Amino acid sequence: MDKIFKVEVTLSGELAELYEQLLLEVAAKSVISLSEMNRTLLQTGVVQHLLMLQGMGLIQKEGQGRQQVLIDLLSRDTLMWELVQLARKYWRSKGGGLVNLQA
């Protein structure tokens, strides 16, 4: 069974300004639909965030297996694949140490 989530968000401040710039660039130079662009932005953010959490040691090794499979499936055939590889390399180079959130 496929999972489906409807995500709504309100952007303000600098993030809203950056998003507006992205909209203008996409409208002027691309044929990608707004919903596809937003899906791609969310996909990129979720993948990068999970890689960061894994690299910081905040996700147990047992929970990473399925995440790695999904990340690879979502990004292997896109430009994002290179970004995933760079992010993995970066976070692994940080030693994969645990972060003390109570500090």
Protein Blocks (a to p, Z undefined) as FASTA:
>chain_A
ZZddddddddehjllmmmmmmmmmmmmmpcbdfklmmmmmmmmmmmmmmmmmmmnopacf
klmmmmmmmmmmmmmmpmklmmmmmmmmmmmmnoopacdfkZZ
